[in-house]
Amino acid sequence: KKSLMGIEPGCQEIINSIDLLLQSHYITGRSLPVDGGRHLK
């Protein structure tokens, strides 16, 4: 089943999310849903 964004998240999306968290100096204690928008339902 497709998500609201019409994509099925895979490994690259998770890698990009981890990279964003590691590179950002201003994000602390945050959860990033990597579910293609399913959390919006």
C-alpha distances in whole Angstrom, upper triangle without the diagonal:
4,7,10,11,9,9,8,11,14,17,19,18,19,22,22,22,25,27,27,28,31,32,32,35,34,31,32,30,27,23,21,17,15,12,11,12,10,14,15,13
4,7,8,5,6,6,10,12,16,17,15,17,20,20,20,23,25,24,26,28,30,30,33,32,29,30,29,25,22,19,16,14,10,8,10,9,13,13,12
4,5,5,6,7,9,12,16,16,14,16,19,18,18,21,23,22,23,26,27,27,30,29,26,27,26,22,19,16,13,11,8,5,6,6,9,10,9
4,5,8,10,11,15,18,18,16,18,21,19,19,22,24,22,24,27,27,27,30,28,25,27,26,22,19,16,13,12,9,7,5,6,9,8,8
4,6,9,10,13,17,16,13,16,18,17,16,20,21,20,22,25,25,25,28,27,24,26,25,22,19,16,13,12,9,6,6,8,11,10,11
4,7,10,13,16,16,14,17,19,18,18,22,23,22,24,27,27,27,31,30,27,29,28,25,22,18,16,13,11,7,9,10,13,13,13
4,6,9,13,12,11,13,16,15,16,19,20,20,22,24,25,25,29,28,26,27,27,23,20,17,14,11,9,6,9,10,13,14,15
4,6,10,11,10,12,15,15,15,18,19,20,21,23,25,25,29,28,25,27,26,22,19,16,13,10,8,6,10,10,13,15,15
4,7,8,6,8,11,11,11,14,16,16,17,20,21,22,25,25,22,23,22,19,16,13,10,7,6,6,9,10,13,15,16
4,6,6,7,9,10,11,13,15,16,17,19,20,22,25,26,23,24,23,20,17,14,13,9,9,9,13,14,16,18,20
4,6,5,6,9,10,11,12,14,16,17,18,20,24,24,22,23,22,20,17,14,13,10,11,12,16,17,18,21,22
4,5,5,6,9,10,10,12,14,15,16,18,22,23,20,22,22,20,17,14,14,10,12,12,16,17,19,21,23
4,5,5,6,9,10,11,12,14,15,16,20,20,18,20,20,17,14,11,10,7,9,9,12,14,15,17,20
4,5,5,6,9,10,11,12,14,16,19,19,16,18,17,15,12,10,9,7,9,11,14,15,15,18,20
4,5,5,6,9,10,11,12,14,18,19,16,18,18,16,14,12,13,10,13,14,17,19,19,21,24
4,6,5,6,9,10,10,12,16,17,15,17,17,15,14,11,12,10,13,13,16,18,18,20,23
4,5,5,6,9,10,11,14,14,12,14,14,11,10,7,9,8,11,12,14,16,16,18,21
4,5,5,6,9,10,13,14,12,13,13,12,11,9,11,10,14,15,17,19,18,21,24
4,5,5,6,8,12,14,12,14,15,14,14,12,14,13,17,17,19,21,21,23,26
4,6,5,6,10,11,9,12,13,12,12,10,13,12,16,16,18,20,19,21,24
4,6,5,8,9,7,8,10,9,10,9,12,13,16,18,19,21,19,21,24
4,6,8,10,9,10,12,12,13,13,16,16,19,21,22,24,23,25,28
4,6,9,9,11,14,14,15,14,17,17,21,22,23,25,24,26,29
4,6,6,9,12,11,14,13,17,17,21,21,22,24,23,24,28
4,6,8,12,12,15,15,19,20,24,25,25,27,25,26,30
4,6,10,10,14,14,18,19,23,24,23,26,23,24,28
4,7,7,10,11,14,16,19,21,20,22,20,21,25
4,6,9,11,15,17,20,22,22,23,21,22,25
4,7,10,13,16,19,21,21,21,18,20,23
4,6,10,13,15,17,17,18,15,17,20
4,6,9,12,14,14,15,12,14,17
4,6,9,11,11,12,10,13,16
4,6,8,8,9,7,10,13
4,6,8,9,9,11,14
4,5,6,7,10,11
4,6,8,9,11
4,5,6,8
4,5,6
4,6
4
